[in-house]
Amino acid sequence: MADSADDRLRLLIERIERLEEEKKGIGDDIKDVYGEAKATGYDAKIMRQIVRLRKMKPDDRREMEAVLETYKNALGID
């Protein structure tokens, strides 16, 4: 029984390690794409913000934008 549990644990750990390596590779690929975008004249910082906004639900995005506008108005920005 212990051997079976030990084998299962080892397999799970190895699977996590493989996924972590894949995640690192994907992160490197994303970094390369932002570098390519920057090299062609795009602003990578703004692109990251757009990607983050596109991940949000429309209602959440509208709420965030409304709160941001409220804060900006309170501080006299714009």
N, CA, C and O atoms as CSV, one atom per row, in Angstrom:
chain,resi,resn,atom,element,x,y,z
A,1,MET,N,N,0.830,-1.195,0.000
A,1,MET,CA,C,0.000,0.000,0.000
A,1,MET,C,C,0.870,1.252,0.000
A,1,MET,O,O,0.616,2.188,-0.758
A,2,ALA,N,N,1.892,1.270,0.847
A,2,ALA,CA,C,2.768,2.439,0.925
A,2,ALA,C,C,3.500,2.642,-0.396
A,2,ALA,O,O,3.685,3.776,-0.837
A,3,ASP,N,N,3.921,1.536,-1.034
A,3,ASP,CA,C,4.609,1.656,-2.315
A,3,ASP,C,C,3.697,2.286,-3.360
A,3,ASP,O,O,4.136,3.117,-4.156
A,4,SER,N,N,2.449,1.896,-3.355
A,4,SER,CA,C,1.486,2.445,-4.302
A,4,SER,C,C,1.289,3.948,-4.075
A,4,SER,O,O,1.238,4.727,-5.027
A,5,ALA,N,N,1.179,4.339,-2.814
A,5,ALA,CA,C,1.021,5.755,-2.483
A,5,ALA,C,C,2.289,6.528,-2.829
A,5,ALA,O,O,2.220,7.657,-3.315
A,6,ASP,N,N,3.445,5.919,-2.577
A,6,ASP,CA,C,4.719,6.558,-2.911
A,6,ASP,C,C,4.846,6.763,-4.419
A,6,ASP,O,O,5.292,7.816,-4.875
A,7,ASP,N,N,4.451,5.747,-5.187
A,7,ASP,CA,C,4.512,5.848,-6.647
A,7,ASP,C,C,3.567,6.935,-7.144
A,7,ASP,O,O,3.920,7.716,-8.027
A,8,ARG,N,N,2.384,6.982,-6.584
A,8,ARG,CA,C,1.403,7.992,-6.991
A,8,ARG,C,C,1.927,9.399,-6.695
A,8,ARG,O,O,1.798,10.308,-7.515
A,9,LEU,N,N,2.521,9.563,-5.509
A,9,LEU,CA,C,3.084,10.863,-5.135
A,9,LEU,C,C,4.205,11.251,-6.091
A,9,LEU,O,O,4.266,12.393,-6.547
A,10,ARG,N,N,5.082,10.314,-6.394
A,10,ARG,CA,C,6.193,10.582,-7.304
A,10,ARG,C,C,5.665,10.993,-8.677
A,10,ARG,O,O,6.175,11.940,-9.276
A,11,LEU,N,N,4.658,10.297,-9.176
A,11,LEU,CA,C,4.079,10.623,-10.476
A,11,LEU,C,C,3.439,12.019,-10.469
A,11,LEU,O,O,3.567,12.771,-11.436
A,12,LEU,N,N,2.763,12.349,-9.391
A,12,LEU,CA,C,2.160,13.676,-9.290
A,12,LEU,C,C,3.225,14.768,-9.274
A,12,LEU,O,O,3.084,15.791,-9.944
A,13,ILE,N,N,4.276,14.548,-8.514
A,13,ILE,CA,C,5.374,15.519,-8.444
A,13,ILE,C,C,6.025,15.677,-9.814
A,13,ILE,O,O,6.293,16.800,-10.242
A,14,GLU,N,N,6.281,14.582,-10.499
A,14,GLU,CA,C,6.899,14.647,-11.824
A,14,GLU,C,C,5.992,15.382,-12.813
A,14,GLU,O,O,6.469,16.141,-13.657
A,15,ARG,N,N,4.702,15.155,-12.702
A,15,ARG,CA,C,3.744,15.844,-13.572
A,15,ARG,C,C,3.770,17.349,-13.324
A,15,ARG,O,O,3.762,18.140,-14.268
A,16,ILE,N,N,3.803,17.741,-12.053
A,16,ILE,CA,C,3.878,19.164,-11.704
A,16,ILE,C,C,5.166,19.760,-12.261
A,16,ILE,O,O,5.159,20.864,-12.805
A,17,GLU,N,N,6.261,19.034,-12.127
A,17,GLU,CA,C,7.539,19.541,-12.640
A,17,GLU,C,C,7.495,19.748,-14.155
A,17,GLU,O,O,8.008,20.748,-14.657
A,18,ARG,N,N,6.894,18.822,-14.877
A,18,ARG,CA,C,6.765,18.966,-16.332
A,18,ARG,C,C,5.908,20.181,-16.681
A,18,ARG,O,O,6.247,20.954,-17.578
A,19,LEU,N,N,4.801,20.342,-15.968
A,19,LEU,CA,C,3.918,21.478,-16.222
A,19,LEU,C,C,4.601,22.806,-15.899
A,19,LEU,O,O,4.416,23.789,-16.617
A,20,GLU,N,N,5.381,22.837,-14.833
A,20,GLU,CA,C,6.130,24.048,-14.482
A,20,GLU,C,C,7.109,24.404,-15.589
A,20,GLU,O,O,7.272,25.577,-15.926
A,21,GLU,N,N,7.761,23.397,-16.154
A,21,GLU,CA,C,8.699,23.633,-17.250
A,21,GLU,C,C,7.961,24.160,-18.483
A,21,GLU,O,O,8.441,25.076,-19.151
A,22,GLU,N,N,6.798,23.581,-18.784
A,22,GLU,CA,C,5.995,24.065,-19.909
A,22,GLU,C,C,5.548,25.501,-19.663
A,22,GLU,O,O,5.556,26.323,-20.580
A,23,LYS,N,N,5.159,25.803,-18.426
A,23,LYS,CA,C,4.725,27.151,-18.077
A,23,LYS,C,C,5.862,28.144,-18.299
A,23,LYS,O,O,5.641,29.242,-18.809
A,24,LYS,N,N,7.069,27.760,-17.918
A,24,LYS,CA,C,8.227,28.624,-18.121
A,24,LYS,C,C,8.439,28.867,-19.609
A,24,LYS,O,O,8.718,29.991,-20.025
A,25,GLY,N,N,8.307,27.824,-20.404
A,25,GLY,CA,C,8.464,27.951,-21.855
A,25,GLY,C,C,7.420,28.879,-22.455
A,25,GLY,O,O,7.736,29.696,-23.320
A,26,ILE,N,N,6.191,28.760,-22.004
A,26,ILE,CA,C,5.121,29.626,-22.494
A,26,ILE,C,C,5.381,31.068,-22.069
A,26,ILE,O,O,5.171,31.994,-22.852
A,27,GLY,N,N,5.835,31.258,-20.840
A,27,GLY,CA,C,6.173,32.602,-20.370
A,27,GLY,C,C,7.264,33.229,-21.225
A,27,GLY,O,O,7.205,34.415,-21.550
A,28,ASP,N,N,8.263,32.424,-21.587
A,28,ASP,CA,C,9.333,32.916,-22.458
A,28,ASP,C,C,8.784,33.288,-23.836
A,28,ASP,O,O,9.189,34.292,-24.423
A,29,ASP,N,N,7.858,32.472,-24.348
A,29,ASP,CA,C,7.246,32.766,-25.653
A,29,ASP,C,C,6.466,34.076,-25.608
A,29,ASP,O,O,6.545,34.882,-26.535
A,30,ILE,N,N,5.721,34.285,-24.537
A,30,ILE,CA,C,4.945,35.520,-24.391
A,30,ILE,C,C,5.887,36.720,-24.334
A,30,ILE,O,O,5.635,37.750,-24.958
A,31,LYS,N,N,6.961,36.575,-23.589
A,31,LYS,CA,C,7.953,37.653,-23.493
A,31,LYS,C,C,8.521,37.974,-24.877
A,31,LYS,O,O,8.710,39.141,-25.218
A,32,ASP,N,N,8.789,36.947,-25.661
A,32,ASP,CA,C,9.300,37.148,-27.021
A,32,ASP,C,C,8.302,37.904,-27.894
A,32,ASP,O,O,8.692,38.767,-28.682
A,33,VAL,N,N,7.024,37.586,-27.757
A,33,VAL,CA,C,5.998,38.261,-28.554
A,33,VAL,C,C,5.921,39.737,-28.174
A,33,VAL,O,O,5.804,40.597,-29.048
A,34,TYR,N,N,5.984,40.036,-26.882
A,34,TYR,CA,C,5.997,41.442,-26.462
A,34,TYR,C,C,7.247,42.146,-26.988
A,34,TYR,O,O,7.175,43.309,-27.384
A,35,GLY,N,N,8.374,41.468,-26.998
A,35,GLY,CA,C,9.597,42.045,-27.547
A,35,GLY,C,C,9.467,42.328,-29.034
A,35,GLY,O,O,9.923,43.361,-29.522
A,36,GLU,N,N,8.843,41.405,-29.747
A,36,GLU,CA,C,8.601,41.592,-31.176
A,36,GLU,C,C,7.680,42.787,-31.412
A,36,GLU,O,O,7.909,43.592,-32.315
A,37,ALA,N,N,6.642,42.893,-30.595
A,37,ALA,CA,C,5.708,44.012,-30.717
A,37,ALA,C,C,6.419,45.338,-30.467
A,37,ALA,O,O,6.202,46.316,-31.182
A,38,LYS,N,N,7.268,45.358,-29.447
A,38,LYS,CA,C,8.018,46.572,-29.126
A,38,LYS,C,C,8.954,46.948,-30.275
A,38,LYS,O,O,9.105,48.124,-30.606
A,39,ALA,N,N,9.577,45.935,-30.877
A,39,ALA,CA,C,10.503,46.174,-31.988
A,39,ALA,C,C,9.787,46.755,-33.208
A,39,ALA,O,O,10.401,47.442,-34.024
A,40,THR,N,N,8.496,46.479,-33.328
A,40,THR,CA,C,7.740,47.021,-34.461
A,40,THR,C,C,7.010,48.308,-34.114
A,40,THR,O,O,6.220,48.816,-34.910
A,41,GLY,N,N,7.277,48.841,-32.911
A,41,GLY,CA,C,6.748,50.154,-32.560
A,41,GLY,C,C,5.552,50.162,-31.628
A,41,GLY,O,O,5.042,51.232,-31.297
A,42,TYR,N,N,5.097,49.005,-31.202
A,42,TYR,CA,C,3.976,48.963,-30.262
A,42,TYR,C,C,4.473,49.146,-28.833
A,42,TYR,O,O,5.622,48.831,-28.520
A,43,ASP,N,N,3.608,49.651,-27.981
A,43,ASP,CA,C,3.938,49.854,-26.571
A,43,ASP,C,C,3.527,48.597,-25.800
A,43,ASP,O,O,2.339,48.345,-25.597
A,44,ALA,N,N,4.517,47.817,-25.376
A,44,ALA,CA,C,4.253,46.540,-24.710
A,44,ALA,C,C,3.484,46.735,-23.401
A,44,ALA,O,O,2.651,45.903,-23.042
A,45,LYS,N,N,3.758,47.816,-22.698
A,45,LYS,CA,C,3.071,48.084,-21.434
A,45,LYS,C,C,1.566,48.270,-21.677
A,45,LYS,O,O,0.742,47.743,-20.930
A,46,ILE,N,N,1.223,49.013,-22.714
A,46,ILE,CA,C,-0.191,49.218,-23.047
A,46,ILE,C,C,-0.816,47.911,-23.534
A,46,ILE,O,O,-1.967,47.610,-23.218
A,47,MET,N,N,-0.055,47.145,-24.299
A,47,MET,CA,C,-0.574,45.856,-24.765
A,47,MET,C,C,-0.900,44.942,-23.594
A,47,MET,O,O,-1.911,44.239,-23.619
A,48,ARG,N,N,-0.049,44.945,-22.560
A,48,ARG,CA,C,-0.316,44.125,-21.368
A,48,ARG,C,C,-1.610,44.572,-20.687
A,48,ARG,O,O,-2.393,43.745,-20.221
A,49,GLN,N,N,-1.826,45.891,-20.635
A,49,GLN,CA,C,-3.063,46.404,-20.042
A,49,GLN,C,C,-4.276,45.958,-20.853
A,49,GLN,O,O,-5.301,45.579,-20.287
A,50,ILE,N,N,-4.158,46.005,-22.181
A,50,ILE,CA,C,-5.263,45.577,-23.042
A,50,ILE,C,C,-5.561,44.095,-22.826
A,50,ILE,O,O,-6.721,43.698,-22.724
A,51,VAL,N,N,-4.516,43.289,-22.759
A,51,VAL,CA,C,-4.712,41.846,-22.530
A,51,VAL,C,C,-5.437,41.634,-21.202
A,51,VAL,O,O,-6.359,40.823,-21.115
A,52,ARG,N,N,-5.015,42.366,-20.166
A,52,ARG,CA,C,-5.662,42.243,-18.852
A,52,ARG,C,C,-7.131,42.668,-18.931
A,52,ARG,O,O,-7.998,42.011,-18.355
A,53,LEU,N,N,-7.411,43.759,-19.639
A,53,LEU,CA,C,-8.792,44.227,-19.773
A,53,LEU,C,C,-9.651,43.218,-20.535
A,53,LEU,O,O,-10.805,42.984,-20.175
A,54,ARG,N,N,-9.096,42.630,-21.572
A,54,ARG,CA,C,-9.860,41.663,-22.374
A,54,ARG,C,C,-10.202,40.405,-21.583
A,54,ARG,O,O,-11.182,39.727,-21.892
A,55,LYS,N,N,-9.402,40.089,-20.563
A,55,LYS,CA,C,-9.685,38.917,-19.723
A,55,LYS,C,C,-10.866,39.170,-18.784
A,55,LYS,O,O,-11.519,38.232,-18.325
A,56,MET,N,N,-11.129,40.438,-18.508
A,56,MET,CA,C,-12.167,40.789,-17.538
A,56,MET,C,C,-13.563,40.633,-18.141
A,56,MET,O,O,-13.753,40.761,-19.350
A,57,LYS,N,N,-14.518,40.359,-17.285
A,57,LYS,CA,C,-15.916,40.368,-17.704
A,57,LYS,C,C,-16.299,41.821,-17.975
A,57,LYS,O,O,-15.821,42.725,-17.290
A,58,PRO,N,N,-17.165,42.054,-18.978
A,58,PRO,CA,C,-17.542,43.440,-19.313
A,58,PRO,C,C,-18.071,44.239,-18.120
A,58,PRO,O,O,-17.734,45.413,-17.969
A,59,ASP,N,N,-18.884,43.626,-17.282
A,59,ASP,CA,C,-19.422,44.345,-16.123
A,59,ASP,C,C,-18.307,44.724,-15.142
A,59,ASP,O,O,-18.300,45.826,-14.593
A,60,ASP,N,N,-17.371,43.803,-14.931
A,60,ASP,CA,C,-16.247,44.091,-14.029
A,60,ASP,C,C,-15.383,45.218,-14.594
A,60,ASP,O,O,-14.915,46.087,-13.859
A,61,ARG,N,N,-15.180,45.185,-15.918
A,61,ARG,CA,C,-14.368,46.219,-16.558
A,61,ARG,C,C,-15.043,47.584,-16.435
A,61,ARG,O,O,-14.388,48.576,-16.113
A,62,ARG,N,N,-16.341,47.635,-16.691
A,62,ARG,CA,C,-17.080,48.907,-16.570
A,62,ARG,C,C,-17.029,49.435,-15.141
A,62,ARG,O,O,-16.855,50.635,-14.926
A,63,GLU,N,N,-17.179,48.552,-14.173
A,63,GLU,CA,C,-17.121,48.964,-12.772
A,63,GLU,C,C,-15.745,49.516,-12.424
A,63,GLU,O,O,-15.634,50.549,-11.763
A,64,MET,N,N,-14.693,48.826,-12.871
A,64,MET,CA,C,-13.338,49.290,-12.605
A,64,MET,C,C,-13.103,50.658,-13.246
A,64,MET,O,O,-12.518,51.548,-12.626
A,65,GLU,N,N,-13.558,50.820,-14.484
A,65,GLU,CA,C,-13.371,52.096,-15.177
A,65,GLU,C,C,-14.145,53.219,-14.489
A,65,GLU,O,O,-13.661,54.349,-14.417
A,66,ALA,N,N,-15.337,52.921,-13.985
A,66,ALA,CA,C,-16.127,53.934,-13.286
A,66,ALA,C,C,-15.444,54.357,-11.984
A,66,ALA,O,O,-15.389,55.544,-11.665
A,67,VAL,N,N,-14.930,53.393,-11.246
A,67,VAL,CA,C,-14.236,53.703,-9.998
A,67,VAL,C,C,-12.966,54.503,-10.306
A,67,VAL,O,O,-12.646,55.457,-9.597
A,68,LEU,N,N,-12.251,54.117,-11.351
A,68,LEU,CA,C,-11.045,54.844,-11.746
A,68,LEU,C,C,-11.384,56.297,-12.081
A,68,LEU,O,O,-10.677,57.212,-11.659
A,69,GLU,N,N,-12.453,56.509,-12.831
A,69,GLU,CA,C,-12.872,57.876,-13.171
A,69,GLU,C,C,-13.231,58.670,-11.915
A,69,GLU,O,O,-12.880,59.844,-11.799
A,70,THR,N,N,-13.925,58.035,-10.983
A,70,THR,CA,C,-14.285,58.692,-9.730
A,70,THR,C,C,-13.037,59.138,-8.978
A,70,THR,O,O,-12.968,60.266,-8.490
A,71,TYR,N,N,-12.051,58.246,-8.886
A,71,TYR,CA,C,-10.811,58.573,-8.190
A,71,TYR,C,C,-10.056,59.687,-8.909
A,71,TYR,O,O,-9.542,60.607,-8.273
A,72,LYS,N,N,-9.990,59.600,-10.234
A,72,LYS,CA,C,-9.307,60.638,-10.997
A,72,LYS,C,C,-9.960,61.996,-10.809
A,72,LYS,O,O,-9.274,63.005,-10.648
A,73,ASN,N,N,-11.295,62.019,-10.831
A,73,ASN,CA,C,-12.015,63.283,-10.624
A,73,ASN,C,C,-11.763,63.830,-9.226
A,73,ASN,O,O,-11.582,65.036,-9.053
A,74,ALA,N,N,-11.750,62.953,-8.232
A,74,ALA,CA,C,-11.520,63.383,-6.852
A,74,ALA,C,C,-10.125,63.984,-6.692
A,74,ALA,O,O,-9.918,64.860,-5.852
A,75,LEU,N,N,-9.173,63.519,-7.492
A,75,LEU,CA,C,-7.796,63.996,-7.383
A,75,LEU,C,C,-7.476,65.091,-8.403
A,75,LEU,O,O,-6.353,65.592,-8.455
A,76,GLY,N,N,-8.477,65.459,-9.216
A,76,GLY,CA,C,-8.277,66.523,-10.193
A,76,GLY,C,C,-7.406,66.106,-11.376
A,76,GLY,O,O,-6.735,66.936,-11.988
A,77,ILE,N,N,-7.424,64.848,-11.680
A,77,ILE,CA,C,-6.666,64.337,-12.833
A,77,ILE,C,C,-7.616,64.318,-14.028
A,77,ILE,O,O,-8.676,63.695,-13.978
A,78,ASP,N,N,-7.227,65.008,-15.106
A,78,ASP,CA,C,-8.055,65.125,-16.323
A,78,ASP,C,C,-9.186,66.013,-16.061
A,78,ASP,O,O,-10.005,66.249,-16.949
